[in-house]
Amino acid sequence: MNLYTAIQAALPAQPDEPAILTDDGLVYSWRDLDEATAMLANLLGSLKLRGTGGRPPVVAAHVDKSVEALLLYLATLRAGAVFLPLNPAYRAAELDYFVEDARPAVLVCRSDDLDWVTPLAAHRNVGHLFTLNDTRTGSLLTHAAQMARHHEVAVRQPDDLAAILYTSGTTGRSKGAQLSHGNLLSNARTLLRHWDWRTDDVLVHALPIFHIHGLFVAGHCALLSGTPMRWIGKFDAAKVIAQIKDAQGPRATVFMAVPTMYGRLLADGGLTPQASAHMRVFISGSAPLSAAAADAFLHATGHAILERYGMSETGMLCSNPCRSAEGARLPGSVGRALPGVGVRVVDDHGHPSPQGDAGHVEVRGPNVFKGYLGMPDKTREAFTRDGWFRTGDVGRIDENGYVHLVGRARDLIITGGFNVYPAEVETHLDRLPGVVESAVIGVPHPDFGEGVLGVLVTPKGVALDEAALLASLKDTIAGFKVPKRLVFVDDLPRTAMGKVQKNVLQQQYRHTFD
């Protein structure tokens, strides 16, 4: 079925109850959401859009986070079109690539970007260009205001395309992962069951919505359960804490974030055990959460963060337990495979790795995408002959079925003929006194081929002794894994979703061992 049909079926019996409460005091009811998406869907229908390449028309959104941007996504589903969310930080050359590749029939941008987006859209033959701002203004809303408030949801099959998400592209060309209505709906329903979503849950939504975490994981869980969201337009630790503490209106119970956000919440200091006593679960994803950060959050708040694992191509794959009866939440692990999802670890030849040994992580399930847009060769490379998706991650599965990721296959460092997985070394570095976080990379070395380099974030004004840190590491891990040098920085370069850009670090420190 159309994913929006399932969302519509989950609307509460009382449509005037609050659905979204924004950090600037606005309240959207469930009726508001349904009528606004109907108007936007009717606008899209009035354009007589035509798809390309045998797929439905694509609606691309290059806008800031707003409730109206979320409504545009829902309206695109209603209309049977395909939604393409794009990071609003992209500039002309980046946006041009995505528009050329996806060939959207509709492009929505901010009014402030119209001067440079207009010629780009004309050059790429985009049929319709609208504006949408986070101030509830823009030509998209002006045109939609003239449309009817009722709309018949377009009929779609589970395998029909619903959205395109581009991979981050930190190495090589970004690829458009094609996700179907069935992919998204099956994964959301699995998460609702696994995370024990309740009718009285309230999500604090502080994530961007151009990415799978904020748009699909967080958004779908709230929408498909008919539970409210406390909406924060742009992450701010003080605003998040204020929303969690607020006892007026629906009381917050669930929070989803990336590790960087949890670090900022800890630095604020306002999230005490008393302030968060009514919270049911804190969830982390999109980037690895260090064991040290998990321990610090538990100590500060009394809550053990639930870490999970997913990808743009697959939705969520693994999760630590939500129910205490199902086991502990292990810092440094992404938990067990979700129900209905297969996860296996294989060696370089595709043979199953012995239990506990690191290998290539492969997955399958109804949540796994069908392929990359316009890249049949890349799609074939991404899947094994027996239909498992090659994630590109390296990990191991312990005796209790918990998955432990040790790095990306492309991040593997081969030094003097020995394999070093950066995540393993980072775990030990993060535990050293005075280290806030770390990134381990391989850079050219005249003797070893690659030299292991540790980049450490330290508190401002704190000087650490490189030799002493290296000496302590040699007591805990094999000598070939110990970094040959440590460098100290104020922060690490990151993507919009908080992933460390190791390619940037490798370029910056490529001459360290010259």
N, C-alpha and C positions, 0 to 999 in steps of 0.2 A: 504494500500500500504506500501511498504518498506519506512521507514522514510527517507532514503537517496534519494529516488526518488523525494520526496518533496523538499529536500535541493537542489538537482541537478536542479530541475525546477525553483528554485529561483535565479540561477546564473545570474548575470547581462549580458546584451547583449554584453558588452565590456569585454571579459574574462581577458584582460591584466590589468584591473584596480586593484588597491591594495585591497586585502581582509584582510590581517593581517600585521600590522606594529609592529615590536618588539621593546622593549626598548633598544636593542643593535644595532639597525640600519638596521635590515633585513626587506625586504618587500616580502611578498608572494602574488602573484596574484591569482585571482579566477581560472585561468587555472592551476597554480601550485597546488592548493588544489585538483582540480578534477583529474589531472593526477597522483599526488602522492598517493591519496587514491585508484586509479585504480591499481597502481603498488602493493600497500600493499594488496589490496583485491585479486589480482592475486596470490600473494605469499601464502596467506591463502588458496586459492583454490587449489594451487599446492600440498598442504600438505595432501589432501584427508582426511580432518578432519571428525571425527564421533562424534555425540552427545551421551549423556547418559540420561537415565531416560525419554526417549521420547521427549527430547528437543534438539535443535540445539547445536553444539559444542560451548563451552565457551572459550573466549579469556580473560585472566586475565592480568591486567597491574599494576605492582608495581614499578612505575617510577616517576621521578620528573616531574613537569609541564614543558611542551615544546609544540611548535606547532606540532612537530612530534607525540607527545602523543595524541594530538587532532586528527591528521590524522589517527592514529591507530584506534581510536574509530569510525571514519567515515568509514574507510575501513572495520571494523568488521560488521557494518550495511550493507554496500554494498554487502559483501560476504554472508549475511544471517545468520551470527553467532551471539552469545550473548556476550555483553561486560560486563566485571566485573572490574571496577576501584577500586583500593585499595590504602589506605593512605601509601605513601612511608616511613612514620615514623614507620610502623609496623616492629617488629623484628621477629625472627624465630618462636617462639611459636604462635604468633598471625597469621602470614602468614600461618603457617601449618594448623591452624584451618580452614581458608577460603579455602585453596586448597583442604583439605580433604572434606569439605562440598560441594563446588561447582564443584569439579572434572573437572578443566579446561583442554582442549586439548592443549592449548597454554598458556605459562606463559612468560611474558616479564618483565625483571628486569634491574636494573642498573648494569653496568660492575663491579663496586666496591662491589656489593653484591653477585657476582657470586660464590664466594668460599663457602658461606653458603646456598645459594639458590639451587645450583646444587644437593647436597645430599637430600635436602628436596623434590625437584621435582622428583628425582629418586624414593624416598621412596613412594611418592604418585602417581606414574605411570603417570606423566605428559608426554605427547607424544613429545612436542616440547618446547624447552627453548631458548629464544632469549634475547639479551641485547638491551637497548635503553637508551641513556644519553641525558641530556639537552644541550649537545654540538654538536648535530646533528651527533652523532657517535653511533656505536653499530651494532651488527650482524644483527638485524632486517632490518636496512637500507641497509646494504651491500647486503643482499639477495634480497631485494625488488628492488634494482637498476638494477637487471638483468631481471625484468619482463616488460611486455608490458604496455603501457600507456593508453590502452583502456580496459574497463571492462563492461560487461553486468550486470546491477544491479540485484541481486537475487530477485525473486518474493516472497513477504511475504504478509500475511493477517493482518488486524488490531489487531487480538488477538494473533498473534505470538510473542514469547518472543524476546525482543530487548536488555534488560540489566538487570543486577542483582545489587542491591545496598544493602549493609549490614547496618542495623541499628547500631547506635553508640555503643551499648552494655555497656553503663555505669552502667547498672544494669542487671545482668543475661546474658544469652547467646545471642550473636548477631544473628539476623535473616536476611536471604536474601530475600529482597522484589523483586518480579519478575514483571518487567515493560514491557508492550507490545509496539509495534510500535504505536498502536492506543492510548494508554495512553499518550505517549510522544508527539505525533503529535497534539492531541486534546488540550492538555494543552498549548503547545507552541503557537498554533494559537489563543487561547483565550487570552493569555498574549499580543500578538502582537496587537490585537484589543483593549484590555482594556487599554494598556499603550500607545496607539496612535503611534505605531512605524512608523517612516517616512522613505522615501527613502534616505533622507540625514542624517539620524542618524549615529552616530559613537560611539561605545561602548568602554569605557576604561575597559579592562578585567584584574583585579588584583586578582581574586579569584583562589583557588585551583581547579583542574579539576577532583578530585577523588570523588566529592560530587555533589549532585543534583543542588546546587546553581550555581556553576561555570560551570559545564559541560552541564546541561540541560537548566536551566533557562537563564543564560547569553549566553551560546554558541548557543542554538537553536534560541533565538530571533534574533541574528545577522545573523546566517546562513540561516534561513528560510525567512529572509527579504532581503538577498543579500546586507547587509550593512557592512562596514569595522569594524575591531576591532583594537584598540591600545593595544598591548599585553605586560603585565608586568609579567615576569617569577616568581618573588617572591615579595610579597607586601612590598612596601617601601613608606612611606608617601611622601617623597620628589619626588620620581619617579612619583607617581600618580599626584601630583600637577603639575609637569613638563609636563606630558602628557596632562593634562587639559588645561594648559596655551599655549601649542604649537600651533602656528598658521600656521605652515608649513604642507602642506598635509591636509588630511581629519580632520576637526575640531571636537573634542570630544563634544558629546551632552548628553550621558547617562553614569551613573556610578552605579555599583552594588557592595555592600559590606556588611560585617557583622558589628555589632555595635562597636566591638573593633577597626576596621579600621577607623570608623568615629571618634572615640576618639583620635586616633593617628593623623588624619588629623587636628583636632582641636588643638591638642598640638603643631603641627608644626607652625600653624598660617599663613601659606602662602596662604590659600584658602579664599581669600577676595571676597566681592561682585563683584568687578571689574574683578578679575581673573576668576570667574565662571559665568560671565554674559551671556555667550553664551550657558551654560549648560541647557538642557531641563528638566532633572529629575535626582534626586539622589534616589536610591532604597536601602532599607535595609531589611535583613532577616537572617534566620538561627538561630537567638537568639533574645530574647526580646530587643527592643530599649527603654531605659528609657525615660520618658517624659522630664527629665532634660537634657539629651543628645540631644534630638530633639530640644528643645528650644535653647540650646547653639549653635547648628549648624545653626538654622534659624537666630539667632542674628549675627553670624559670617559671614554668606554667603548670607543671603537673600533668601535661598532656604528651603522650608519645605520638609523634607525627606519623601518619600513615603514608608511606612512600609507595608509588606505583610506577609502572613502566609502560610506555606506549610510543607510537610513531605516527607521523602524518599518514603513512600508507596503511596503517592497521588499526587506528584507534588504540584503546587500552588493551594490553596483553597480560600483564601480571599486576598483582596487588598484594600488599601485606594484609593480614586479616583485619576485619573491622570488629568482629565479635571475639571477645577474649577466649571463648570456648574453643575457637578454631586455631589458637596458637598465639605466640607473641609477635609483636612487630619488631623485626630485627633491623637495627641501624646498619646501613651499608648493604642491605638486601632490598630488592624490589618485590619480594614476596613470591607467592606461587602463581602458576598460570590460572587465569580466570576460567570459570566454568565455560565449556564449549570451545576453549582456545587450546591448541596444541603448541607446546614449546619443546624443542629438542636442541641438544648441543652436539656438533659433529666436528671431526678433525679436518685437516686440509684436503683429505681425499673423500670427504662426505660420509665417512663411517662414524657410527655413534661413539662419542668420547666416554671413557670410563667415568663413573660417578665421581664428582668432585674435581675432575680435570677440566681445565679451561679449553674452550673450543668456540666454533662459530655458532651463534644463536640463530635458529630457524623457527618459523612459526606458521601456523595455518588456522583457519576458522572462518566463520561467516562475516567477521569484521574486516578481513583482509581485502584490500583493494584489488581491482581487476587488472590494472596496468597503468603505465605512464602515458600521458597525452602525447600522441604523435611520435612515440619512441618505441616501436615494436622490438627493436634489438635490445634496448635497455630493459624492457619488460621481460624478455626471454632470459636475459642474464640474471634478473632478480629472482627468478623462481627455479627450483630444482625440477628434475624430470618427474618426480612424484608429487609436485604441486606445493612444496613448502617455500615460503618467502624467506629469502636471505636478508636478514636485518642489517648486516654489516657490523653488528655488535659482537664482542667476544665476552663470554661469560661461562659460568659453571652452575651446576645444580647440585645442592647438597643432599644429604640422606633424608631430609625432611621435605624435599621438593621445592625449597626456596631457591630462587634464581639470584645469583650474584654477578653483576656486570663488572668486568675488569677493564673495559675500554672499547674503543672502536677498532676494527681490524686495520683501518688505515692509520690509526695512531700508534700501532705497534712499533716499538723501537728495537732494532737489531744492533746490538753493540758487541763487537768482538765475537760475533757468531751466536750470542745468547739473546733470547727474546725477553723483552721487558714490557709489561703492560702498565701504562702510566697510572691507571686508577689504583693499582695495588700500592705503588710507591706513594701516591698522594694521600692514601689513607694513613700511612705512617707519618708523613710530613705534617699532616693536619693535627696530629696528636702532640706535636712538639710544643713546649712552652713558648708563648709569644707568637705563634703562627696562627693567623686568622684563617687563611685558606691557601691552597697551593695549586699549581699546574705543572705537570711534568711533560717535557717535550724532548724529542731527539733532534739534534742539530749536527751538521757535518763535523767529523773528528778525523784528524790526519792518521791516527793509529787504529782506532776502533771502528771506523766507518761512520758510526753515529755515536755521539756522546750524550749521556743522560744529563739533562739540565733541569734543575728545579727552580721555578719562579714562585717566590713566596710573598704573600701580602702580610704586612706587619702593621701593628698600630702606629699611628703617627707619633713620632718622637721616641720610638722604641728601637734600639739598635741591638741586633742579634749577632752572635759570633758564628760565622760560617763554619769554621773548623770544628767548633764544639758540636754544632748540630749534625754535621756529617759523621763525626765520631760516634754520636749516640745512635745514628741510623745503622752503623756497621754492626751494632750489637743486636739488631732486630731483623735485618733482612740480608740476603746474600750480597756479597761485595759487588757483583756486576750490576745489581739493581740500584746501588747507591749513586745518587747524582755525583758527577765529577765536579760540578760547580753549583752554587746556589746564588741567585740574584734576588734582591729585595725591592719590592714595588709597593705603591700605595693602593693600586687596584689592578684587576685583570680586564682585558678587553672582552666584551660580551656581545652576543646577539641580542635582539629585542626580547627574546624569551629567556635570557639569562645563561645561555650556553657559552662557555669560554671559547674564544676564537683562537685556537691553538695555531692555526695557520698564520695569524698575525704575529703571535709570539715567535714562531719559527723564523719568520722573515726578520723580525727585529733582532733576534739573537743568533743569526746564522753564522756570524763571524767570531763567536765566543772562543772557539778552540783553534782559530787560525794560527 
